[in-house]
Amino acid sequence: MSQSSTTRWLALPLVCLSLLLLLAALAYWLTQPASPPPPPEEPVAEAPPRAPTPPPRLTPPPVVPPPAFPSPQSEVPIPQQPDKRRVIQSEFTLEEIHGDFRPEDIQAALKAVTPLVQQCFEDAAQRNRGPQAVKLRFNLESRGEGEGRMDKGEVLASTIPDPMVQACVVDSLLDIGFKTPSRGGRATVVYPFEFRVPLE
């Protein structure tokens, strides 16, 4: 057998086998059922956007404006410190004396009235800084039986222009009685009630 016929007998079956396999593959592909299209995706309903929550309101503390300048003395804040001022003992002047009225009686009267006068000064202390004084003229009278009274007080001079303070000091004299051994007499006295720190 010649070589060309051997090649022909080998090549021809191989070509036919290849065509057969190709046709089989094509037939398999054509006979496959078409896959259904994927179902359309349903749109996901989006939640409506939430309104932004406003931040909590912080209420600022009220602003207190400073007092107008120049400020009245009563509006200026003053630190609270114990007031060391007191009504101190001063020298009195005796203008008139009748009967057996004695200096000891005058001292007793002044000692009795001093706490009330002290209260008058303290009530106005925040408005009136520093040493103060109210000078009075008043009458002392002994009616016997060991009792004495004050009356007819008047302001001669004052470092405090407040008439309420001056009236308070004068009215203090009317509320006080004092002990006196005098059998009867009368005196007119001038006395400065000084409100200041002792030994100043």
ROTIMI-93230 format. One record per residue (C-alpha): residue in one letter; residue number from 1; x, y, z. Coordinates in steps of 0.02 Angstrom, whole numbers. Each point is the difference from the previous one (the first is absolute). Example, Ala and Ser with C-alpha at 12.3 -4.5 7.8 and 13.67 -1.06 7.14 Angstrom:
% residues 2
{atom "a", 1, {615, -225, 390}}
{atom "s", 2, {69, 172, -33}}
***
This chain:
% residues 200
{atom "m", 1, {0, 0, 0}}
{atom "s", 2, {65, 167, -47}}
{atom "q", 3, {33, 137, 124}}
{atom "s", 4, {-131, 121, -73}}
{atom "s", 5, {-139, -126, 17}}
{atom "t", 6, {50, -34, 181}}
{atom "t", 7, {-9, 185, 38}}
{atom "r", 8, {-168, 12, -85}}
{atom "w", 9, {-71, -145, 102}}
{atom "l", 10, {61, 77, 162}}
{atom "a", 11, {-43, 183, -36}}
{atom "l", 12, {-173, -31, -66}}
{atom "p", 13, {-68, -88, 156}}
{atom "l", 14, {77, 135, 111}}
{atom "v", 15, {-81, 139, -100}}
{atom "c", 16, {-167, -88, 5}}
{atom "l", 17, {13, -31, 187}}
{atom "s", 18, {38, 183, 29}}
{atom "l", 19, {-149, 55, -102}}
{atom "l", 20, {-110, -122, 95}}
{atom "l", 21, {55, 68, 168}}
{atom "l", 22, {-26, 177, -60}}
{atom "l", 23, {-176, -38, -59}}
{atom "a", 24, {-41, -89, 163}}
{atom "a", 25, {58, 151, 101}}
{atom "l", 26, {-101, 118, -111}}
{atom "a", 27, {-156, -108, 18}}
{atom "y", 28, {18, -6, 190}}
{atom "w", 29, {16, 188, 7}}
{atom "l", 30, {-151, 29, -110}}
{atom "t", 31, {-110, -122, 97}}
{atom "q", 32, {32, 78, 171}}
{atom "p", 33, {-157, 90, 67}}
{atom "a", 34, {24, 187, 17}}
{atom "s", 35, {23, 50, 182}}
{atom "p", 36, {-137, 118, 59}}
{atom "p", 37, {57, 176, 29}}
{atom "p", 38, {30, 43, 180}}
{atom "p", 39, {-150, 83, 84}}
{atom "p", 40, {16, 188, 7}}
{atom "e", 41, {59, 62, 165}}
{atom "e", 42, {-135, 88, 97}}
{atom "p", 43, {53, 175, 50}}
{atom "v", 44, {29, 12, 184}}
{atom "a", 45, {-109, 135, 73}}
{atom "e", 46, {114, 124, 81}}
{atom "a", 47, {-53, 68, 168}}
{atom "p", 48, {-38, 186, -6}}
{atom "p", 49, {146, 99, 66}}
{atom "r", 50, {-20, 43, 183}}
{atom "a", 51, {-4, 181, 44}}
{atom "p", 52, {156, 46, 95}}
{atom "t", 53, {-31, 12, 187}}
{atom "p", 54, {36, 178, 56}}
{atom "p", 55, {127, 10, 140}}
{atom "p", 56, {-73, 35, 172}}
{atom "r", 57, {-13, 185, 34}}
{atom "l", 58, {109, 60, 139}}
{atom "t", 59, {-73, 151, 85}}
{atom "p", 60, {143, 118, 43}}
{atom "p", 61, {-7, 81, 171}}
{atom "p", 62, {-76, 172, -1}}
{atom "v", 63, {125, 137, -25}}
{atom "v", 64, {-7, 131, 136}}
{atom "p", 65, {64, 165, -66}}
{atom "p", 66, {120, 93, 112}}
{atom "p", 67, {-70, 153, 86}}
{atom "a", 68, {14, 163, -94}}
{atom "f", 69, {154, 103, 35}}
{atom "p", 70, {14, 91, 115}}
{atom "s", 71, {-99, -123, 104}}
{atom "p", 72, {-104, 55, 147}}
{atom "q", 73, {88, -52, 158}}
{atom "s", 74, {-139, -122, 46}}
{atom "e", 75, {21, -99, -164}}
{atom "v", 76, {186, -34, 15}}
{atom "p", 77, {27, -178, 65}}
{atom "i", 78, {99, 0, 160}}
{atom "p", 79, {81, -158, 66}}
{atom "q", 80, {-82, -62, 157}}
{atom "q", 81, {123, 18, 142}}
{atom "p", 82, {-34, 22, 184}}
{atom "d", 83, {-16, 184, 42}}
{atom "k", 84, {118, 45, 141}}
{atom "r", 85, {-73, 173, 26}}
{atom "r", 86, {-84, 37, 167}}
{atom "v", 87, {-76, 149, 88}}
{atom "i", 88, {144, 52, 112}}
{atom "q", 89, {-3, 103, 159}}
{atom "s", 90, {34, 185, -29}}
{atom "e", 91, {6, 157, 106}}
{atom "f", 92, {-166, 87, 29}}
{atom "t", 93, {-28, 187, 19}}
{atom "l", 94, {-116, 60, 139}}
{atom "e", 95, {-93, 156, -57}}
{atom "e", 96, {-123, 19, 145}}
{atom "i", 97, {-33, -86, 164}}
{atom "h", 98, {-138, 23, 129}}
{atom "g", 99, {-26, -90, 163}}
{atom "d", 100, {119, -130, 65}}
{atom "f", 101, {31, -84, -168}}
{atom "r", 102, {176, -74, -1}}
{atom "p", 103, {125, -58, -134}}
{atom "e", 104, {-28, -181, 53}}
{atom "d", 105, {-183, 18, -50}}
{atom "i", 106, {51, 60, -172}}
{atom "q", 107, {120, -147, -22}}
{atom "a", 108, {-138, -121, 50}}
{atom "a", 109, {-119, 78, -128}}
{atom "l", 110, {129, -11, -141}}
{atom "k", 111, {42, -180, 43}}
{atom "a", 112, {-185, -46, -7}}
{atom "v", 113, {-32, 79, -171}}
{atom "t", 114, {161, -57, -87}}
{atom "p", 115, {-65, -174, -57}}
{atom "l", 116, {-149, 79, -89}}
{atom "v", 117, {109, 131, -85}}
{atom "q", 118, {121, -139, -51}}
{atom "q", 119, {-145, -88, -87}}
{atom "c", 120, {-42, 159, -97}}
{atom "f", 121, {179, 11, -65}}
{atom "e", 122, {7, -186, -43}}
{atom "d", 123, {-162, 8, -101}}
{atom "a", 124, {82, 127, -115}}
{atom "a", 125, {178, -68, 11}}
{atom "q", 126, {6, -70, -177}}
{atom "r", 127, {-47, 168, -75}}
{atom "n", 128, {118, 100, 110}}
{atom "r", 129, {177, -67, 8}}
{atom "g", 130, {135, 63, 116}}
{atom "p", 131, {-17, 92, 166}}
{atom "q", 132, {-163, 95, 28}}
{atom "a", 133, {-68, 117, 133}}
{atom "v", 134, {-166, 80, 46}}
{atom "k", 135, {10, 143, 126}}
{atom "l", 136, {-158, 27, 104}}
{atom "r", 137, {-67, 121, 127}}
{atom "f", 138, {-127, -75, 121}}
{atom "n", 139, {-74, 21, 173}}
{atom "l", 140, {16, -118, 147}}
{atom "e", 141, {-126, 7, 139}}
{atom "s", 142, {-12, -86, 168}}
{atom "r", 143, {-174, -14, 73}}
{atom "g", 144, {53, -78, 164}}
{atom "e", 145, {-31, -180, 52}}
{atom "g", 146, {163, -52, -86}}
{atom "e", 147, {-62, 21, -180}}
{atom "g", 148, {64, 116, -134}}
{atom "r", 149, {-62, 40, -177}}
{atom "m", 150, {68, 83, -157}}
{atom "d", 151, {-94, 118, -115}}
{atom "k", 152, {11, 145, -123}}
{atom "g", 153, {140, -72, -106}}
{atom "e", 154, {62, 97, -152}}
{atom "v", 155, {138, -31, -127}}
{atom "l", 156, {138, 132, 3}}
{atom "a", 157, {117, -82, -125}}
{atom "s", 158, {12, -165, -95}}
{atom "t", 159, {121, -83, -121}}
{atom "i", 160, {-147, -105, -63}}
{atom "p", 161, {-117, 102, -110}}
{atom "d", 162, {-136, -132, 10}}
{atom "p", 163, {-146, 77, 97}}
{atom "m", 164, {-63, -175, 46}}
{atom "v", 165, {160, -35, 96}}
{atom "q", 166, {-7, 168, 87}}
{atom "a", 167, {-183, -27, 48}}
{atom "c", 168, {43, -176, 64}}
{atom "v", 169, {134, 71, 117}}
{atom "v", 170, {-116, 136, 67}}
{atom "d", 171, {-143, -124, 25}}
{atom "s", 172, {115, -116, 98}}
{atom "l", 173, {7, 130, 138}}
{atom "l", 174, {-188, -8, 24}}
{atom "d", 175, {-2, -187, 31}}
{atom "i", 176, {125, -5, 141}}
{atom "g", 177, {-16, 22, 187}}
{atom "f", 178, {150, -7, 115}}
{atom "k", 179, {36, -21, 183}}
{atom "t", 180, {49, 155, 99}}
{atom "p", 181, {16, 34, 185}}
{atom "s", 182, {-44, 184, -29}}
{atom "r", 183, {-152, 63, 96}}
{atom "g", 184, {-46, 112, -145}}
{atom "g", 185, {89, 107, -128}}
{atom "r", 186, {28, 37, -183}}
{atom "a", 187, {150, 19, -114}}
{atom "t", 188, {29, 48, -183}}
{atom "v", 189, {139, -103, -77}}
{atom "v", 190, {92, 5, -168}}
{atom "y", 191, {74, -168, -49}}
{atom "p", 192, {79, -69, -160}}
{atom "f", 193, {-46, -181, -32}}
{atom "e", 194, {155, -61, -94}}
{atom "f", 195, {-11, -160, -101}}
{atom "r", 196, {175, -62, -39}}
{atom "v", 197, {126, -138, 32}}
{atom "p", 198, {60, 14, 179}}
{atom "l", 199, {177, 67, 24}}
{atom "e", 200, {2, 62, -180}}
***
